Structure formats: structure tokens, C-alpha cells
Amino acid sequence: MTRDLARLATVADELVRSPDRRRLRLLRRYLRGVTAEIVNHHRVEDDDVWPGRWGTGGSARAWRWR
């Protein structure tokens, strides 16, 4: 994902200098997908990972800030 974000910065810079409607449309579609991946990743953590960790003896507050 970090590699994708670096490429995103490059593409955004190119599009500022030379706007291209097709590339902007494709970039919007790509960003919707990346956003969905991030949201789903955190949803899984919130729903499945963290409650399991809290159930092993750690408090929610202690695990949240690690």
C-alpha cells in the first residue's frame, strides 16, 4: 500500500501539471478502491482483532494505543 501511495503522489503531481480527464476518472475509481480497502481493513481490526486481544487480559485502552 505504501508503494501505491508513492505512485499516487507522482500521478497527482503529473495531473496538476497536465490535466487529463481520462486519467483523472481512472484515478478517482482507483481511490475509491483504496478507500474501501482501508475501511474494510480497519473494520476487521475493530470487529475481530481488537476484541480478541482485549479478551486475553489486556484492557481496551492499553491495546488501542500500542
Phi and psi restraints in degrees (range 20) as a CNS / XPLOR table:
assign (resid 1 and name C) (resid 2 and name N)
       (resid 2 and name CA) (resid 2 and name C) 1.0 -66.3 20.0 2
assign (resid 2 and name N) (resid 2 and name CA)
       (resid 2 and name C) (resid 3 and name N) 1.0 -33.5 20.0 2
assign (resid 2 and name C) (resid 3 and name N)
       (resid 3 and name CA) (resid 3 and name C) 1.0 -64.9 20.0 2
assign (resid 3 and name N) (resid 3 and name CA)
       (resid 3 and name C) (resid 4 and name N) 1.0 -41.3 20.0 2
assign (resid 3 and name C) (resid 4 and name N)
       (resid 4 and name CA) (resid 4 and name C) 1.0 -61.9 20.0 2
assign (resid 4 and name N) (resid 4 and name CA)
       (resid 4 and name C) (resid 5 and name N) 1.0 -39.9 20.0 2
assign (resid 4 and name C) (resid 5 and name N)
       (resid 5 and name CA) (resid 5 and name C) 1.0 -67.9 20.0 2
assign (resid 5 and name N) (resid 5 and name CA)
       (resid 5 and name C) (resid 6 and name N) 1.0 -34.6 20.0 2
assign (resid 5 and name C) (resid 6 and name N)
       (resid 6 and name CA) (resid 6 and name C) 1.0 -65.6 20.0 2
assign (resid 6 and name N) (resid 6 and name CA)
       (resid 6 and name C) (resid 7 and name N) 1.0 -41.8 20.0 2
assign (resid 6 and name C) (resid 7 and name N)
       (resid 7 and name CA) (resid 7 and name C) 1.0 -65.6 20.0 2
assign (resid 7 and name N) (resid 7 and name CA)
       (resid 7 and name C) (resid 8 and name N) 1.0 -36.4 20.0 2
assign (resid 7 and name C) (resid 8 and name N)
       (resid 8 and name CA) (resid 8 and name C) 1.0 -59.6 20.0 2
assign (resid 8 and name N) (resid 8 and name CA)
       (resid 8 and name C) (resid 9 and name N) 1.0 -43.4 20.0 2
assign (resid 8 and name C) (resid 9 and name N)
       (resid 9 and name CA) (resid 9 and name C) 1.0 -61.6 20.0 2
assign (resid 9 and name N) (resid 9 and name CA)
       (resid 9 and name C) (resid 10 and name N) 1.0 -40.3 20.0 2
assign (resid 9 and name C) (resid 10 and name N)
       (resid 10 and name CA) (resid 10 and name C) 1.0 -64.6 20.0 2
assign (resid 10 and name N) (resid 10 and name CA)
       (resid 10 and name C) (resid 11 and name N) 1.0 -46.7 20.0 2
assign (resid 10 and name C) (resid 11 and name N)
       (resid 11 and name CA) (resid 11 and name C) 1.0 -64.0 20.0 2
assign (resid 11 and name N) (resid 11 and name CA)
       (resid 11 and name C) (resid 12 and name N) 1.0 -42.4 20.0 2
assign (resid 11 and name C) (resid 12 and name N)
       (resid 12 and name CA) (resid 12 and name C) 1.0 -61.3 20.0 2
assign (resid 12 and name N) (resid 12 and name CA)
       (resid 12 and name C) (resid 13 and name N) 1.0 -42.3 20.0 2
assign (resid 12 and name C) (resid 13 and name N)
       (resid 13 and name CA) (resid 13 and name C) 1.0 -61.8 20.0 2
assign (resid 13 and name N) (resid 13 and name CA)
       (resid 13 and name C) (resid 14 and name N) 1.0 -43.6 20.0 2
assign (resid 13 and name C) (resid 14 and name N)
       (resid 14 and name CA) (resid 14 and name C) 1.0 -62.7 20.0 2
assign (resid 14 and name N) (resid 14 and name CA)
       (resid 14 and name C) (resid 15 and name N) 1.0 -40.5 20.0 2
assign (resid 14 and name C) (resid 15 and name N)
       (resid 15 and name CA) (resid 15 and name C) 1.0 -71.2 20.0 2
assign (resid 15 and name N) (resid 15 and name CA)
       (resid 15 and name C) (resid 16 and name N) 1.0 -28.0 20.0 2
assign (resid 15 and name C) (resid 16 and name N)
       (resid 16 and name CA) (resid 16 and name C) 1.0 -67.2 20.0 2
assign (resid 16 and name N) (resid 16 and name CA)
       (resid 16 and name C) (resid 17 and name N) 1.0 -43.4 20.0 2
assign (resid 16 and name C) (resid 17 and name N)
       (resid 17 and name CA) (resid 17 and name C) 1.0 -74.5 20.0 2
assign (resid 17 and name N) (resid 17 and name CA)
       (resid 17 and name C) (resid 18 and name N) 1.0 -32.5 20.0 2
assign (resid 17 and name C) (resid 18 and name N)
       (resid 18 and name CA) (resid 18 and name C) 1.0 -143.0 20.0 2
assign (resid 18 and name N) (resid 18 and name CA)
       (resid 18 and name C) (resid 19 and name N) 1.0 82.3 20.0 2
assign (resid 18 and name C) (resid 19 and name N)
       (resid 19 and name CA) (resid 19 and name C) 1.0 -57.9 20.0 2
assign (resid 19 and name N) (resid 19 and name CA)
       (resid 19 and name C) (resid 20 and name N) 1.0 139.2 20.0 2
assign (resid 19 and name C) (resid 20 and name N)
       (resid 20 and name CA) (resid 20 and name C) 1.0 -141.7 20.0 2
assign (resid 20 and name N) (resid 20 and name CA)
       (resid 20 and name C) (resid 21 and name N) 1.0 112.4 20.0 2
assign (resid 20 and name C) (resid 21 and name N)
       (resid 21 and name CA) (resid 21 and name C) 1.0 -57.8 20.0 2
assign (resid 21 and name N) (resid 21 and name CA)
       (resid 21 and name C) (resid 22 and name N) 1.0 -40.6 20.0 2
assign (resid 21 and name C) (resid 22 and name N)
       (resid 22 and name CA) (resid 22 and name C) 1.0 -64.9 20.0 2
assign (resid 22 and name N) (resid 22 and name CA)
       (resid 22 and name C) (resid 23 and name N) 1.0 -46.8 20.0 2
assign (resid 22 and name C) (resid 23 and name N)
       (resid 23 and name CA) (resid 23 and name C) 1.0 -65.3 20.0 2
assign (resid 23 and name N) (resid 23 and name CA)
       (resid 23 and name C) (resid 24 and name N) 1.0 -36.8 20.0 2
assign (resid 23 and name C) (resid 24 and name N)
       (resid 24 and name CA) (resid 24 and name C) 1.0 -63.4 20.0 2
assign (resid 24 and name N) (resid 24 and name CA)
       (resid 24 and name C) (resid 25 and name N) 1.0 -41.4 20.0 2
assign (resid 24 and name C) (resid 25 and name N)
       (resid 25 and name CA) (resid 25 and name C) 1.0 -62.3 20.0 2
assign (resid 25 and name N) (resid 25 and name CA)
       (resid 25 and name C) (resid 26 and name N) 1.0 -44.4 20.0 2
assign (resid 25 and name C) (resid 26 and name N)
       (resid 26 and name CA) (resid 26 and name C) 1.0 -66.5 20.0 2
assign (resid 26 and name N) (resid 26 and name CA)
       (resid 26 and name C) (resid 27 and name N) 1.0 -37.2 20.0 2
assign (resid 26 and name C) (resid 27 and name N)
       (resid 27 and name CA) (resid 27 and name C) 1.0 -65.1 20.0 2
assign (resid 27 and name N) (resid 27 and name CA)
       (resid 27 and name C) (resid 28 and name N) 1.0 -42.1 20.0 2
assign (resid 27 and name C) (resid 28 and name N)
       (resid 28 and name CA) (resid 28 and name C) 1.0 -58.7 20.0 2
assign (resid 28 and name N) (resid 28 and name CA)
       (resid 28 and name C) (resid 29 and name N) 1.0 -45.0 20.0 2
assign (resid 28 and name C) (resid 29 and name N)
       (resid 29 and name CA) (resid 29 and name C) 1.0 -62.7 20.0 2
assign (resid 29 and name N) (resid 29 and name CA)
       (resid 29 and name C) (resid 30 and name N) 1.0 -43.3 20.0 2
assign (resid 29 and name C) (resid 30 and name N)
       (resid 30 and name CA) (resid 30 and name C) 1.0 -61.5 20.0 2
assign (resid 30 and name N) (resid 30 and name CA)
       (resid 30 and name C) (resid 31 and name N) 1.0 -45.2 20.0 2
assign (resid 30 and name C) (resid 31 and name N)
       (resid 31 and name CA) (resid 31 and name C) 1.0 -64.3 20.0 2
assign (resid 31 and name N) (resid 31 and name CA)
       (resid 31 and name C) (resid 32 and name N) 1.0 -34.0 20.0 2
assign (resid 31 and name C) (resid 32 and name N)
       (resid 32 and name CA) (resid 32 and name C) 1.0 -61.0 20.0 2
assign (resid 32 and name N) (resid 32 and name CA)
       (resid 32 and name C) (resid 33 and name N) 1.0 -41.1 20.0 2
assign (resid 32 and name C) (resid 33 and name N)
       (resid 33 and name CA) (resid 33 and name C) 1.0 -66.1 20.0 2
assign (resid 33 and name N) (resid 33 and name CA)
       (resid 33 and name C) (resid 34 and name N) 1.0 -43.5 20.0 2
assign (resid 33 and name C) (resid 34 and name N)
       (resid 34 and name CA) (resid 34 and name C) 1.0 -62.7 20.0 2
assign (resid 34 and name N) (resid 34 and name CA)
       (resid 34 and name C) (resid 35 and name N) 1.0 -43.0 20.0 2
assign (resid 34 and name C) (resid 35 and name N)
       (resid 35 and name CA) (resid 35 and name C) 1.0 -59.4 20.0 2
assign (resid 35 and name N) (resid 35 and name CA)
       (resid 35 and name C) (resid 36 and name N) 1.0 -44.5 20.0 2
assign (resid 35 and name C) (resid 36 and name N)
       (resid 36 and name CA) (resid 36 and name C) 1.0 -62.3 20.0 2
assign (resid 36 and name N) (resid 36 and name CA)
       (resid 36 and name C) (resid 37 and name N) 1.0 -40.4 20.0 2
assign (resid 36 and name C) (resid 37 and name N)
       (resid 37 and name CA) (resid 37 and name C) 1.0 -61.9 20.0 2
assign (resid 37 and name N) (resid 37 and name CA)
       (resid 37 and name C) (resid 38 and name N) 1.0 -45.1 20.0 2
assign (resid 37 and name C) (resid 38 and name N)
       (resid 38 and name CA) (resid 38 and name C) 1.0 -65.0 20.0 2
assign (resid 38 and name N) (resid 38 and name CA)
       (resid 38 and name C) (resid 39 and name N) 1.0 -45.5 20.0 2
assign (resid 38 and name C) (resid 39 and name N)
       (resid 39 and name CA) (resid 39 and name C) 1.0 -61.1 20.0 2
assign (resid 39 and name N) (resid 39 and name CA)
       (resid 39 and name C) (resid 40 and name N) 1.0 -46.4 20.0 2
assign (resid 39 and name C) (resid 40 and name N)
       (resid 40 and name CA) (resid 40 and name C) 1.0 -65.7 20.0 2
assign (resid 40 and name N) (resid 40 and name CA)
       (resid 40 and name C) (resid 41 and name N) 1.0 -38.4 20.0 2
assign (resid 40 and name C) (resid 41 and name N)
       (resid 41 and name CA) (resid 41 and name C) 1.0 -58.6 20.0 2
assign (resid 41 and name N) (resid 41 and name CA)
       (resid 41 and name C) (resid 42 and name N) 1.0 -47.8 20.0 2
assign (resid 41 and name C) (resid 42 and name N)
       (resid 42 and name CA) (resid 42 and name C) 1.0 -72.3 20.0 2
assign (resid 42 and name N) (resid 42 and name CA)
       (resid 42 and name C) (resid 43 and name N) 1.0 -30.1 20.0 2
assign (resid 42 and name C) (resid 43 and name N)
       (resid 43 and name CA) (resid 43 and name C) 1.0 -63.8 20.0 2
assign (resid 43 and name N) (resid 43 and name CA)
       (resid 43 and name C) (resid 44 and name N) 1.0 -43.2 20.0 2
assign (resid 43 and name C) (resid 44 and name N)
       (resid 44 and name CA) (resid 44 and name C) 1.0 -62.5 20.0 2
assign (resid 44 and name N) (resid 44 and name CA)
       (resid 44 and name C) (resid 45 and name N) 1.0 -44.4 20.0 2
assign (resid 44 and name C) (resid 45 and name N)
       (resid 45 and name CA) (resid 45 and name C) 1.0 -59.0 20.0 2
assign (resid 45 and name N) (resid 45 and name CA)
       (resid 45 and name C) (resid 46 and name N) 1.0 -48.5 20.0 2
assign (resid 45 and name C) (resid 46 and name N)
       (resid 46 and name CA) (resid 46 and name C) 1.0 -65.0 20.0 2
assign (resid 46 and name N) (resid 46 and name CA)
       (resid 46 and name C) (resid 47 and name N) 1.0 -38.9 20.0 2
assign (resid 46 and name C) (resid 47 and name N)
       (resid 47 and name CA) (resid 47 and name C) 1.0 -86.3 20.0 2
assign (resid 47 and name N) (resid 47 and name CA)
       (resid 47 and name C) (resid 48 and name N) 1.0 -33.0 20.0 2
assign (resid 47 and name C) (resid 48 and name N)
       (resid 48 and name CA) (resid 48 and name C) 1.0 -117.5 20.0 2
assign (resid 48 and name N) (resid 48 and name CA)
       (resid 48 and name C) (resid 49 and name N) 1.0 -44.6 20.0 2
assign (resid 48 and name C) (resid 49 and name N)
       (resid 49 and name CA) (resid 49 and name C) 1.0 -76.8 20.0 2
assign (resid 49 and name N) (resid 49 and name CA)
       (resid 49 and name C) (resid 50 and name N) 1.0 -56.8 20.0 2
assign (resid 49 and name C) (resid 50 and name N)
       (resid 50 and name CA) (resid 50 and name C) 1.0 -64.4 20.0 2
assign (resid 50 and name N) (resid 50 and name CA)
       (resid 50 and name C) (resid 51 and name N) 1.0 -43.3 20.0 2
assign (resid 50 and name C) (resid 51 and name N)
       (resid 51 and name CA) (resid 51 and name C) 1.0 -59.1 20.0 2
assign (resid 51 and name N) (resid 51 and name CA)
       (resid 51 and name C) (resid 52 and name N) 1.0 -35.8 20.0 2
assign (resid 51 and name C) (resid 52 and name N)
       (resid 52 and name CA) (resid 52 and name C) 1.0 -66.4 20.0 2
assign (resid 52 and name N) (resid 52 and name CA)
       (resid 52 and name C) (resid 53 and name N) 1.0 -39.5 20.0 2
assign (resid 52 and name C) (resid 53 and name N)
       (resid 53 and name CA) (resid 53 and name C) 1.0 -66.8 20.0 2
assign (resid 53 and name N) (resid 53 and name CA)
       (resid 53 and name C) (resid 54 and name N) 1.0 -41.3 20.0 2
assign (resid 53 and name C) (resid 54 and name N)
       (resid 54 and name CA) (resid 54 and name C) 1.0 -65.1 20.0 2
assign (resid 54 and name N) (resid 54 and name CA)
       (resid 54 and name C) (resid 55 and name N) 1.0 -31.3 20.0 2
assign (resid 54 and name C) (resid 55 and name N)
       (resid 55 and name CA) (resid 55 and name C) 1.0 -74.5 20.0 2
assign (resid 55 and name N) (resid 55 and name CA)
       (resid 55 and name C) (resid 56 and name N) 1.0 -7.1 20.0 2
assign (resid 55 and name C) (resid 56 and name N)
       (resid 56 and name CA) (resid 56 and name C) 1.0 -97.1 20.0 2
assign (resid 56 and name N) (resid 56 and name CA)
       (resid 56 and name C) (resid 57 and name N) 1.0 14.3 20.0 2
assign (resid 56 and name C) (resid 57 and name N)
       (resid 57 and name CA) (resid 57 and name C) 1.0 115.9 20.0 2
assign (resid 57 and name N) (resid 57 and name CA)
       (resid 57 and name C) (resid 58 and name N) 1.0 -17.0 20.0 2
assign (resid 57 and name C) (resid 58 and name N)
       (resid 58 and name CA) (resid 58 and name C) 1.0 -88.7 20.0 2
assign (resid 58 and name N) (resid 58 and name CA)
       (resid 58 and name C) (resid 59 and name N) 1.0 151.8 20.0 2
assign (resid 58 and name C) (resid 59 and name N)
       (resid 59 and name CA) (resid 59 and name C) 1.0 -82.6 20.0 2
assign (resid 59 and name N) (resid 59 and name CA)
       (resid 59 and name C) (resid 60 and name N) 1.0 157.2 20.0 2
assign (resid 59 and name C) (resid 60 and name N)
       (resid 60 and name CA) (resid 60 and name C) 1.0 -58.7 20.0 2
assign (resid 60 and name N) (resid 60 and name CA)
       (resid 60 and name C) (resid 61 and name N) 1.0 -40.1 20.0 2
assign (resid 60 and name C) (resid 61 and name N)
       (resid 61 and name CA) (resid 61 and name C) 1.0 -65.1 20.0 2
assign (resid 61 and name N) (resid 61 and name CA)
       (resid 61 and name C) (resid 62 and name N) 1.0 -43.1 20.0 2
assign (resid 61 and name C) (resid 62 and name N)
       (resid 62 and name CA) (resid 62 and name C) 1.0 -64.3 20.0 2
assign (resid 62 and name N) (resid 62 and name CA)
       (resid 62 and name C) (resid 63 and name N) 1.0 -42.2 20.0 2
assign (resid 62 and name C) (resid 63 and name N)
       (resid 63 and name CA) (resid 63 and name C) 1.0 -74.1 20.0 2
assign (resid 63 and name N) (resid 63 and name CA)
       (resid 63 and name C) (resid 64 and name N) 1.0 -33.4 20.0 2
assign (resid 63 and name C) (resid 64 and name N)
       (resid 64 and name CA) (resid 64 and name C) 1.0 -61.8 20.0 2
assign (resid 64 and name N) (resid 64 and name CA)
       (resid 64 and name C) (resid 65 and name N) 1.0 -33.1 20.0 2
assign (resid 64 and name C) (resid 65 and name N)
       (resid 65 and name CA) (resid 65 and name C) 1.0 -98.6 20.0 2
assign (resid 65 and name N) (resid 65 and name CA)
       (resid 65 and name C) (resid 66 and name N) 1.0 9.2 20.0 2
